[in-house]
Amino acid sequence: MSIQRLSDVIEGFGEDERPVLTVGQMLEQFDSRAFGAMLLVFGLLNCLPLPPGSSTILSLPILLLAPQIAWGSDIPWLPRKLVEHPLKRDDLRGLFRRLTPIVRRMELVTRPRLRILFGPVGERLIGVVCTLLALVLVLPIPLGNLAPGATVAVLALALLQRDGLLALLGYLMAATSVGLLVLSAGVVAAAVDRLLHLIPGLF
């Protein structure tokens, strides 16, 4: 029996006529690929233009699952309330339709290579990096979800496809994301400091 492509599973989430979808149902459909697939889906969702504050909610599954990969767990665990929380499928159909072609294109250009990067230590390293990126995603930084979200998605797909070249790209993107965050923090700090120096002169 052939394993259903990840893109087909995601497409099925949007085409299903049932009004409600739960995280638990997603985990069940992803089966043995649950860790990587969930990180991929929620990483990509964080790349889409969404209402302010959405990245904080959408990053929670990443923040809960990535440390489990770093710990070396074989079976994903999520709080029962999160697993059973109903999501309105009508609110998600558009997102799944937008994700499906993206994942299809990514599947076409990835394949198993440099498998040495996916030993026990390699997989845990991906978990550690994704955990750190999830901590950034939780922060309510305007447009601060794009780079970390894309990086999580790339590392997740690398884990799923056992593509070491993609993993190296993910690590490079992670370093870039951190650099952008530090640069942004420095600009904000400098602006606040300048503002504080200008205020006394106004009175």
Secondary structure as GFF3:
##gff-version 3
##sequence-region A 1 203
A	DSSP	alpha_helix	6	15	.	.	.	ID=ss1
A	DSSP	beta_strand	20	22	.	.	.	ID=ss2
A	DSSP	alpha_helix	23	30	.	.	.	ID=ss3
A	DSSP	three_ten_helix	31	33	.	.	.	ID=ss4
A	DSSP	alpha_helix	34	45	.	.	.	ID=ss5
A	DSSP	alpha_helix	54	58	.	.	.	ID=ss6
A	DSSP	alpha_helix	60	71	.	.	.	ID=ss7
A	DSSP	alpha_helix	80	84	.	.	.	ID=ss8
A	DSSP	beta_strand	86	88	.	.	.	ID=ss9
A	DSSP	alpha_helix	89	108	.	.	.	ID=ss10
A	DSSP	three_ten_helix	115	118	.	.	.	ID=ss11
A	DSSP	alpha_helix	120	138	.	.	.	ID=ss12
A	DSSP	alpha_helix	146	161	.	.	.	ID=ss13
A	DSSP	alpha_helix	164	198	.	.	.	ID=ss14
A	DSSP	three_ten_helix	199	202	.	.	.	ID=ss15
###
